[in-house]
Amino acid sequence: MLIFIQPSTGDAHSVRSGDDGAKHFVRIGRETREARNGTLRELLIRKGAKLPWDRRLCNGATINDLDLLALRDALQRMRMFSAERGVEAYLSDETALSAMVPPLCGREPLTGLLRPRNFAVILFGREPQRFVPGLVSLFSIYPGRDRSDVYAERHELYGTLIEQSRRLNELLDVQSFTTFDKSDRVVPNAVKYPKRALYEAMGNALAHRDYEETEPTRVTVFEDRIEILSPGSLPYGVNADKFRAGEAAPRWRNQTLAWFFNRLQIAQAEGQGIPTILRAMREEGCPPPVFDIDEARVLCVLPAHPRYATIRELRAIEQDLAIGDIVEAQRAVADLLKRDSRNVRALQLFAEVQASLKDPRPVQEWLNTRSNSYLGLPRDVLVQFGEALLSGDETTEEQRALASKILIQAAVGRLEEQELRRIAVAMIRSREQKAAIQLMDDFARDHPEVEHSASYHQLRGDALIGMANKCYNNARRSGVPQPARERSYAQFDQYVANANEHLQRAMRLNPDGSLSAVIKRNITYLRELQERVQRNRRPRRH
């Protein structure tokens, strides 16, 4: 037997045959295949004929498209921020955060213009979807085992890659609940999905996907499994069988993203992600994950723990709520919480049931028996608790104070506009208009684009109306000194003027029909409030 070995060169060679034009070929396993699409890109990148996508300059983007606050937050989390140096020093083509990561920006060869690289835009961009359409995550929940169910929940996640990973973590946290079985004395507690496996699978999908594809990253929750789909196949040279076994050598498609995810503790960066998923599932008694790989995507399927029957009960409760059988839903959720008092989704449904009944007392009693331990619950659950406490026809001061405490905790951290509105509305109902305004100020400082949102200006106008009412009520109290009364009226005038300004701006931003009706009611109420105050206002002393 004669064996001929031809060492590879540093070039990507092409072959011409007749009139077919030049073609590139690669060796995959025992076959020689034509390199097309992603495989061809991987070949050119590997041979140095083309920069990896994450390191290329982002066409059309400038440094003004980077969010400096997001960059500063990331540097602080990585313990690399210096107040003396600031963040502006990194907006150059010379300063790099690490030898493994190029500078955030680079200069175009011909024009010399300074542009951010692709990885900088998707990590710290103000509107990264303008430049990277595929930077979208879809999180869907189907109560059954396929997509045929009538009822489903869907979240479309935009923003930076860091923001999407944070929101996905929060949504996945709700799925990682513990079920309790008293009959099992060996392992009475069982986690449906280990959080470590969920985080690693999500982090791998975001960091190692092909962002030249416009398909979104998809996380789909079924009754018995979670599927995480990452567009783009495995990087060229990674053996699929070794990958499934957790034995593949590290090979990054987006090295810069892997480096940032490791430093931000979102995912591993040394080829440990798949072994971590395998180990976490095994240690929690869950079936092993399944990896379905083809030329278009990598699909990671995480089966639920065998003791997943609880989710059927949750599904039944959700259906009872949907058809209006609140009493049955209340009975079922109480029975479930007796067996599994830490089930996050059951707690959320418990609060939703009591809000539907307009009876906040059971929620208040549950919270009072837990000291402050409930403050560690996910944001969605805290907001649901706050809304339930304010759902009664006659809310007590104790319930308002408890709701305010919970909502302030729920507001900690970075928010999306939808989350901001839900929390701020609940704060206004709890008479915490000042806290709601401060929350909106903080959000607007981090997200200047919200100034063009009609919903934001309506919400702010509503909060300012509440503050004006407080000033008016204080001025009408008996025994208030005249100087204090005059200050209250002066402050009332200022709040009314500011509220009117925000409401009028909201109308100019062309809101949809339902929001337009709310704004008009706010404006009408504001005008009636001004007239009432003018009639009751005492003449000032001169």
N, C-alpha and C positions, 0 to 999 in steps of 0.2 A: 504494500500500500504506500503510495506517495502522498504526502500531505504538503500542500503549498499554503504558506501563510503570507498574506499581503498586509503589512502594517497600514493603519489608517493615516491619512494626512490631515492637515489643518484646514482643508478646503472642502466645500460641499460640491461634489462633482455632478454634472448632469450628462445625460446620454441622449443623443439624437438618433431617431430611427425613421428614415423616409421623410414624409411630410408631417409627421406628428409633432414636431417641435421638440424642445429640450424637456427631459423629464428627470426627476430625482428619484432614487430608489434607496430603500433602507432594508436592513435585515431584522426581522422580528421573529424570534424563535427559530424555526426551521424553514421559514419562508422569506422570500425576497418580494417586497411589496413596493408599489409606487407611493412615494411620499406626497400626500395631499393635505390641504387645509392645515389643521393643527399640527399634524405630524411633520409637515414641511416647515412650518414656523419653528418647531422645536429643533429640527435639524439645522436650520440656518442659525438659530441662536447658539446651539451647541458648538458650531464651527466658527462662531465669532463673526459671521457675515451680517448679523443683525443683533441689536441690543435686546435684552429681555424687555418685555412690555413695561414692567413696573419701573424700569430705569430710563425709559425714553421720555423726552420732553412732551408735555401735554399740549397738543396743537390748539392754538387760540386762547389758552389760559395765560394769565399774568399773575404776578404776586398779589395783586389786589383781590384775586379770587380765593386766596387763602384766609382762613379764619384764625387770626393770631391768638384769640382766646382759647380755641380748641388746641392749638399747638402748645400754648403755655400749660394748659391742663395736662396734656400728655407728658410734657417734660417734667412737670411736678410729680406725676405718678411714677415716672421712671427715675425720680430723684436726680435729674440732670439739669434742673432749672437754676439759673443764677440771676438774682435781681439786678446785679451790677451789669451783667451781660445782656439781659433781656432776651427777646426772641428775634429781634431784627437782625442779629448777627448771623442767624441761620438762613436768612433770606438772601443767600448769595450762591455763587457757583464754586465757592472755595471751602466753606466750613461744612464738615460732615460730622454727624453724631457718632459714627463708628467707622472703623476700617471696612466693615462689611456692608455699610450703607453709603451710597454716594450723597453729595450735597442735595438738599431739597430742591434746588433750582439749577439750571444750566443755561448756557447761551446758545442761541441758534447759530449754526456755522456761518451763514451768509450775512444775516442782519445784525448779529450780536445782541439781539433782544434777550432779556432775562425771562425765562419761563419756568414754572414749576414742573417737576417731573410727575409722571402719572401717579406714583405711589403717594406723593405729597398731596395731590388733589383729592384722591379717594379717602385719605386719612384726615385731612385738615381743610378740605375745600368748603366754601360757603354754599355753593350749589353744585356738588360734584356730578349730579346726573346730567347736567348740561354737556359735560365732556365725556362721561362714561355711562352710556344708557343702561348697560347691564348691571350697574351698581344699585340693585334693588333686591330686597328680600321679601318673599311671600310666606307668611305663617298661616296655615290653615288647620282647622280642627273639624274633623268629621266624627260624629258620635258612633258610627258603625265601623265596619271593617273594609269599606270601600267608599267611593265617591258618589254612591247612588242615593244617600240620605237627603231628605228634603231640607233639613236644617243643617247649617254649617256656619262656622265662624271664620272670618278671614281678616288678616292684618297685612296691609301693604306698608313696608318700612322703607323710608328714604333717608336722606342725610348722609353723614360720613360713615365709613366702614366701622369706626369705633362706636358711633351712636347705634348703628344697627346691631352690632354684637352685644351692646348693653341691653337693648330692648329685647333681643332674642333670648338672652340669659334670663331676663325677668319672665318672659312668656314660658320658657322651658322650666323655670323653677316651679310653676304651678303644676306641671306634669310630674315632677319628681316628689310625689307624696309617699308617705309610709302607711301601709295597711297593717292592722293588728289582728292576730288570730290567737285567741286564748287557748285553743286546743293544741297549738303547736308549742310545746314547752322548750324545744331546742332553739327554734328561730321564730319567736312570736312576732317580731317586727320585720317587715319586708318592704324595701323601696321598689316602687314600680319601675323607675328608671334611675340608675345612679347618676347624680349630678355631674360627676367627673367625666363620665362617658358622654353625656349630653354636651357639656362644654367643649370637650376635645373634638367631637364630631362636628359641632357647629363651627368651631374655630378653624378646623382643617378645611371645611367647605368654603369659608370666606377667604382664607389666606391663600389657598392653593388652586382656586378655580381659575378659569380662563376668562379674563375680563375683556378680551376682544370679542367674545360672544355677547350678544344682547339679551340672552335668556337670563331671567332672575335666578337667584339662589332660592331654593324651595325647601321649607320645613313643613312637613305634613304630619299631623297627629291623627292616628286612627285609634279605635278602641283597644287594639292589641299590639300596636307598634308605632314607632316614629320613623318616618323616612326623611332623610336629609340628602337633597340632590344638589350636586356641585357641577355646573356646566364645564365641559372640557374633559378630555380623557386624562389618564395618568401622564405625567411627564415622560418624554421619550427616554427609553432605557430602563424604566421601572417594570420589573416583572410582576404581572398581576397576581400570580399564585403566591409569591413571596410577600407581596403587599397584603393580601388577605390574611396571611399567617403572622403578620407583624414582623417579618424578617427582612424586608426590603431596606437597602441602604438609603440614607437620607438623600433626597434630590428635590430641590425647590424649583417650582415654576416662578414664584414671586419671592425672591430671597429677602427683599426689603420688608415686605409685609410679614413674613415669618419672623424676622428679627424684631419688629415692633410688637407683634402679638406675644412673643416670648417675654419681652421686657415689660409689657403691660399686663402680663399674666393672663392673657386671653387663651393662649394655646401653647403647646410645646413647639420647639423649633429644631430639635435634634433627632428627628425621626422617631420620637417617643409617643407621638399621638396615637397611632394605631395600637401599639402594645398597651398603652394606658387604657384605651377603650376595651380591649379584650380582657385585661385584668380586672377592670372595674365591673364589667358585666359578670364575669366569673365569680368574683368575690361576693357579689350581692345575690347570687343564685339565679341570675337571669340567663336565658338562652344566649348563645354567642351571636354577635352581630353578623349580618350578611352584607357582602359588598358585591354589587352588581355593576360591572365595568364594561363599557363599550367605547367606541370612538367619539361619542358625543357627550358622555357624562359619566360621573362616578356617583352611584347611589348607595348610601349607607343606610341599612335597615336595622334599627335597634328594637328587638322584640321586648314586650313587657314582661315583668315578672309573672310567673304562673298565677300568682295570687292577685290577679287584676280584676276579679269579679266586682270589686268595689265600683269600678267605673261604670258598670251597668246600673248600679243604684244611682250614681250621679246623673247618668243619662235619663233615667226614669224621673228624677226630680226636675231636671231641666224641662222635660216634656210636660210634667204637671204644671210647671210655671207657665209654659207656652200656651197651654189650653185653659189656664185660669183656675186650675184645681189647687188653690193655695193651701187649703187645709191639709190635703194629702201630702203636698210637698213639705209642709211644716212637720208633719208626723214622720215622714221618711228621713228628712235631714236630721231631726233630733235623734232618731234611732241610729243613724250612721255615726253621728258624733259621739254617742255613748260608747261605740266600739273603737272609734278612731278619732280622738279629740284633736289631733294635730293635722288632720287632712285639710290642706289649704283650700282646695276647691270646695269642700263641704262647708268650710267656714264662710267662704264667699257666698255660697247659696243660702246659708243660714241668714246672713245679713240681708240678702235680696228678698228672702221670704218675709222677714219681719218688716222690711220697707214696704212690700206689697200690702201687708196687713195694717200698715201705719201704726205699728206697735213696737216702739224702740226699747221697751223695758227689758225683754229677754237679752237683747244685745248689750244693754247697759249692765245688767247683772253679770253676764259672761265676762265682760271686760273688767269689772270691778274685782272679780275673783282671781284675775291673772296678774295683778300688780301692773308692771310695765313690760312684761315679757311679750305682749302682743305687738309692741312697736317694731319688732324684728320681722313681722310678716311682710310679704310682697306689697308693693305700692297699690296694685289693683284691689287687694283685699282691704287695706286700710281705708281707701277711698270709699269702698262699699260699706264699711262699718260707719264711716262718718255720715254718709248719706242716710243710712238706716236710723242713726240717732236723731236725725233732723226730720224724719218722716212723719212724726206724730202730729195730730191736729193742734195740740198744745205742748210744745216742746219746753221742758223745764230748763232752768239756768244750769243745773248740773249736767244735763245732757248736752247743752250747747258748749259748755266748757270742755267736756270730754271729747266732743266732736272736733272742737278747735285744736285740741292737743294732738289728736290723731291726724288731722289734715295737715298740720304744720310738719309733722314727721313725714307724711306722704310726699310733701313738696320738696324734700331734701334731694339734691342731685339734679342732673340734667333732665329736662322735661321736653316732651313733644307738645306741639300746640294743642292737640286734642286732650292730652293729659292736663295741661295748664287750664284749659277751660273747665274741665270737670271739677278739678280741685278748687279753682277760684269761685265757681258757682256755689259749691258747698260751703266755702268760707263765708261768702256773702250771706247765705242763709243762716249761718251760725253767728251772724253779726260781727264777723271779723273782717269788715271791709278794709281796714287799714292793712291787715296782713295780706289780704288779696291784692291790694294795690302795690304793696312792696314786692309780692311775688311776680306780678306782671312787669314791674320796673326791672327786676333782675332778669326776667326772660327777654324783655326787649333789648336790654344791654348786650346779651349774648346772641340775640337773633334780630338784628336790625331790620330784616326783611318783614318782620311781623307788623311794622308800621303800615304796610300795604294790605293788612287783613281787616275786613269789615267786622268779622267776629271778635277780633281782639279789641277794637275800638268800642263796640257795643258793650262788651263785658266790662271794660274800664269805665265807661259812662255809667253803667249800672252800679258799680262799686262806689263811684263818686256821688251818685244820688243817695246811696245809703249813708255816706259820711255827711251829706247835707242834712239829711233827716236827723242824724244825731245832734248836729249843731242846733237845729231848730227846736228839738225836744229839750235840749239843755237850756236854751234861751227862755223857754216857756215855764220852766220850773219855778215854783214860788221860792222866794228867799235868795234868788241869785242876785248878787250885787250888780248895779247898773253897768259898771265898766266891763264886768265879765259877760253880761248879756250883750253888750254892744260888740264885744270881740266874737261872740258866738254868731251874731248876725253877719258880721263882716266875713267870718270864715265860711258861713253859709253861702254868701254871695260868690265867693271864690270857687267853692265846690260846684255850685250850680253852673257858673260860667265854664269851668273846665269840663263838666259833664256834657253840657250842650255842645261844646267844641268837638268832643270825641264822637258824640252821637251824629252830629251833622257830617263829620268826616266819614263815619261808617256808611251813611246814606250815599255819599258821593262815590264810594268804592263799589257801587252796584251790587249789593248783597242779593242772595237768592230770595225767593218769595217768603219762606217761613221766617228767615232772619230779618227781612225788611219789615214784616209785621211786628216783630218784637221791638225793633228800633223805633217804629212809629208809636208804639204803646209807651215806650220809655220817654219819648219826646213829649207826648201828650201829658203823661204823669208829671214830668218836670215842669211844664207850663202851669198845670193846675197847682202844683206845690208852690211855685213862685207867687201865684195869685193869692193863695191861702195865707202865705207868710206876709204878703203886703197888707192884707186886711187885718191881720192880728198883730202886726208889728207896732210896738210902742214908739212914739216920736222920740227922737234922740235929744238930749240936752245940748244946748249951745252955750 
